Amino acid sequence: MSDLSVKSVTHRKSHILEIIFSDGHTECVDFSPFIFSNDHPDYVPYRKEENFLKYQIVDGNLNWDDYTMIFPIEDLRKNKLLR
């Protein structure tokens, strides 16, 4: 899966994003369990939806604020975010 990348992202609601991957797979990922259970100060701002929605696709990765928050693409595709 080394060539796997994020092709597009659509906000569905709250902290849920629909992600389309380079292999054609689509996954709806709810980031709220990760964000709201993690007390690390880097993630606290993303509890506000307006900050969470400031994501970008950079080099095929889903990225927030210059890599403050980024996840392995394989984890996103499996919808398994580690806490």
Order of alpha helices (4+ residues) and beta strands (2+ residues): beta-beta-beta-alpha-alpha-beta-beta-beta-alpha
